[in-house]
């Protein structure tokens, strides 16, 4: 699909009521057509992978075109400058998470930047670091996740909603990989539980509750 065709289709699918309801799910945006994610994915499939198109979509500046850009971008053509520009544009938890799922997990530089983004003052840049760890735990179960434990400990102390939720998500996903990682993630969670921080206790209790649950433990047996 050409850029103009995509915009026409987005305009035809636009749903102002849904755009307003997105706010109830804490999905922030500057401009939005109000289109559901499955519909966006269908458009992405028709587009295929296209670096030039991805940049045009990103520059269009709508919530849906940002999401589409992460789906159609060609990972091997993303420069360090582009990666920094895109991540520093993030403004919403679902844009962060979709970018991690659709694109960032395929970028070696993004993985390296986890240790930079985790110290960011910007909530959604910092979320990117921990959401990417969670996504890697889902898709690359053989990776070494121990190296992220110290930054997860520190990240748990951040009381901002979308940071602490991503830290919790990362620990839970690591702990669901296999029995060995489950034990490590639980040990990490109990260490975090000892911190005198409200957010740390929230992160730890949520992770412990799920990782010690019958459902998770039964999976390993």
Secondary structure, 3 states (H helix, E strand, C coil): CCHHHHHHHHHHHCCHHHHHHHHHHCCCCCCCCCCCHHHHHHHHHHHCCCHHHHHHHHHHCCHHHHHHHHHHCCHHHCCHHHHHHHHCCCCCHHHHHHHHHHCHHHCHHHHHHHHHHCCCCCHHHHHHHHHHHHHHHHHCCCCCCHHHHHHHHHHCCCCCHHHHHHHHHHHHHHHCCCHHHHHHHHHHHHHHHCCCCHHHHHHHHHHHHHHCCHHHHHHHC
